[in-house]
Amino acid sequence: MDDSTLRTSVIERMGELLSDFGLNPVMGRVLGLLLCEEEPISLIRIAQNLGVSKALVSIQIRRLERLGYCRKLPTTKTRKHFYVLEPDYLEFSYRRRISKEIDQLSAFQKLRSQSTSAPGIIKDRLEEFLDFNYFIIAEQQKALEKWGGDKP
């Protein structure tokens, strides 16, 4: 597979992946493009490469920034904004996601503590739900620690 075909495939597959998670496919395509870029890229060039409007790219890149995937470089003499992929985008975004999951599970813990008179099936399923999710989070955190320690 040549570089151009690989690049196009990465961009399109990333769009499909994020779309499968309920996110805008353009956000995924922007992320895919950033993955393929060695140098900072302008908002205008991103839009041109993807064949979408600058306004749409602007919205999606701001979301990617908030999620920790990329950052805007300090403005140069021109008014163009340039973006790069964050070096630790995978680990940072995953840790952020885990943190949000823990926050959400806290609400379920509160429900569990208030469920003293609830039917047994609800309490049992709620308990299983919490046990499962906390187990998965603990395993994800272990995997992230291993990942961080194994990186060159």
C-alpha positions in Angstrom: 0.0 0.0 0.0 1.5 3.4 -1.0 1.6 6.3 1.4 -1.3 8.2 -0.1 -3.6 5.1 0.1 -2.5 4.4 3.6 -3.1 8.0 4.6 -6.6 8.0 3.1 -7.5 4.7 4.7 -6.3 5.9 8.2 -8.4 9.1 7.8 -11.5 7.3 6.7 -11.3 4.5 9.2 -10.8 7.0 12.1 -14.0 8.7 10.9 -15.8 5.4 11.0 -14.4 4.5 14.4 -15.5 7.7 16.1 -18.9 7.5 14.3 -19.3 4.0 15.8 -18.9 5.6 19.2 -21.6 8.2 18.5 -19.3 11.0 17.6 -19.2 13.1 14.5 -17.3 11.2 11.7 -15.6 14.5 10.7 -14.0 14.7 14.1 -12.6 11.2 13.5 -11.4 12.2 10.1 -9.7 15.3 11.5 -8.0 13.1 14.1 -7.0 10.7 11.4 -5.4 13.5 9.4 -3.5 14.8 12.4 -2.2 11.2 13.0 -0.8 11.3 9.5 0.8 14.8 9.7 4.5 15.2 10.7 4.3 19.0 10.8 1.7 21.4 12.2 -1.3 21.8 9.8 -3.6 24.8 9.4 -7.3 24.8 9.8 -7.7 25.7 6.2 -5.5 22.9 5.0 -7.4 20.4 7.2 -10.6 21.5 5.6 -9.1 21.3 2.1 -7.7 17.9 2.7 -11.0 16.5 4.0 -13.2 18.4 1.5 -15.3 19.9 4.2 -16.0 23.5 5.4 -13.6 25.4 7.6 -16.4 26.1 10.0 -17.1 22.4 10.4 -13.4 21.7 11.0 -13.2 24.5 13.5 -16.0 23.0 15.6 -14.5 19.5 15.5 -11.0 20.5 16.2 -12.1 22.5 19.2 -13.8 19.3 20.5 -10.6 17.4 19.9 -8.6 20.0 21.8 -11.0 19.8 24.8 -10.6 16.0 24.8 -6.8 16.3 24.8 -6.1 14.9 21.4 -4.5 18.0 19.8 -3.5 21.5 20.5 -3.4 24.8 18.7 0.0 26.3 18.4 0.7 29.9 19.3 -0.4 32.2 16.6 2.2 33.3 14.1 2.4 36.6 12.2 -0.4 35.3 10.0 -3.9 34.8 11.4 -3.8 31.1 10.5 -4.2 28.6 13.3 -2.0 25.5 13.2 -2.7 22.3 15.0 -0.6 19.3 16.1 -1.4 16.0 17.7 -0.6 15.9 21.4 2.3 13.6 22.1 0.5 11.7 24.9 -3.0 12.0 23.3 -3.9 8.3 23.8 -3.0 8.1 27.5 -4.4 11.5 28.4 -7.7 11.0 26.7 -8.1 7.5 28.1 -7.3 8.7 31.6 -9.9 11.5 31.2 -12.5 9.0 30.1 -11.8 6.8 33.1 -12.1 9.8 35.4 -15.5 10.6 33.8 -16.6 7.0 34.2 -15.7 7.0 37.9 -17.7 10.2 38.4 -20.7 8.6 36.8 -20.3 5.5 38.9 -20.4 7.6 42.0 -24.0 8.4 41.2 -24.8 4.7 41.0 -23.0 4.1 44.3 -25.3 6.7 45.9 -28.3 4.9 44.5 -27.0 1.7 45.9 -26.6 3.1 49.3 -30.2 4.5 49.1 -31.7 1.2 47.9 -32.2 -0.4 51.3 -35.9 -1.1 50.6 -35.6 -1.8 46.9 -36.5 -5.2 45.5 -33.7 -7.7 45.6 -33.3 -7.9 41.8 -32.6 -4.2 41.5 -30.0 -4.2 44.3 -28.4 -7.4 42.9 -28.1 -6.0 39.4 -26.9 -2.6 40.7 -24.2 -4.3 42.7 -23.2 -6.4 39.8 -23.1 -3.4 37.5 -20.8 -1.5 40.0 -18.6 -4.5 40.7 -18.1 -5.1 37.0 -17.4 -1.5 36.1 -15.0 -0.9 38.9 -13.2 -4.1 38.0 -12.8 -3.0 34.4 -11.6 0.5 35.4 -9.0 -1.0 37.8 -7.7 -3.3 34.9 -7.7 -0.3 32.5 -5.6 1.7 35.1 -3.2 -1.2 35.4 -2.9 -1.4 31.7 -2.2 2.4 31.5 0.5 2.1 34.1 2.1 -0.7 32.2 1.8 1.2 29.0 3.5 4.3 30.5 6.3 2.2 31.9 6.9 0.2 28.7 7.1 3.2 26.4 10.6 4.1 25.0 
